[in-house]
């Protein structure tokens, strides 16, 4: 299974799990996502002096 298929499967699993959540749990989950998104938006931009390099055959999201 490639990484795109794995991501699609993970998203499908999360959607299935969200269907089993109570309304309160779903609202709390949504609030946590909003808090995370706002933190990301307010974070300072990081300037790089040179582009990041990745080993051939790997993506920047692969763990070491």
C-alpha positions in Angstrom: 0.0 0.0 0.0 1.5 3.3 -1.0 1.4 6.4 1.2 -1.6 8.0 -0.7 -3.6 4.8 -0.2 -2.6 4.7 3.5 -3.7 8.3 3.9 -7.0 7.6 2.2 -7.6 4.6 4.5 -6.7 6.6 7.6 -9.2 9.3 6.6 -11.9 6.7 6.0 -11.2 5.2 9.4 -11.4 8.6 11.0 -14.8 9.3 9.3 -16.1 6.0 10.5 -15.0 6.7 14.0 -16.5 10.2 14.0 -19.9 8.6 13.2 -19.8 6.8 16.5 -19.0 9.9 18.5 -21.6 11.7 20.6 -22.5 15.2 19.6 -20.5 16.5 22.6 -17.4 14.5 21.7 -17.6 15.6 18.0 -17.9 19.3 19.1 -14.9 18.9 21.5 -12.9 17.2 18.7 -13.8 20.1 16.3 -12.7 22.6 18.9 -9.3 20.9 19.3 -8.8 21.0 15.5 -9.7 24.8 15.6 -7.2 25.4 18.4 -4.5 23.5 16.5 -5.3 25.4 13.2 -5.2 28.7 15.0 -1.8 27.9 16.6 -0.4 26.9 13.2 -1.7 30.2 11.6 -0.1 32.3 14.4 3.2 30.5 14.3 6.1 32.6 12.9 7.3 31.7 9.4 10.6 29.9 9.3 13.0 31.2 6.7 15.5 28.7 5.3 18.8 29.8 3.7 18.8 26.7 1.5 16.2 24.2 0.4 15.7 21.1 2.5 17.0 18.0 0.8 15.5 14.5 1.0 17.2 11.2 0.2 16.0 9.8 -3.1 13.0 7.6 -2.8 11.8 9.3 0.4 9.3 12.0 1.1 9.7 14.8 3.7 7.0 13.1 5.8 8.8 9.8 6.0 10.1 9.0 9.5 13.8 8.4 9.9 
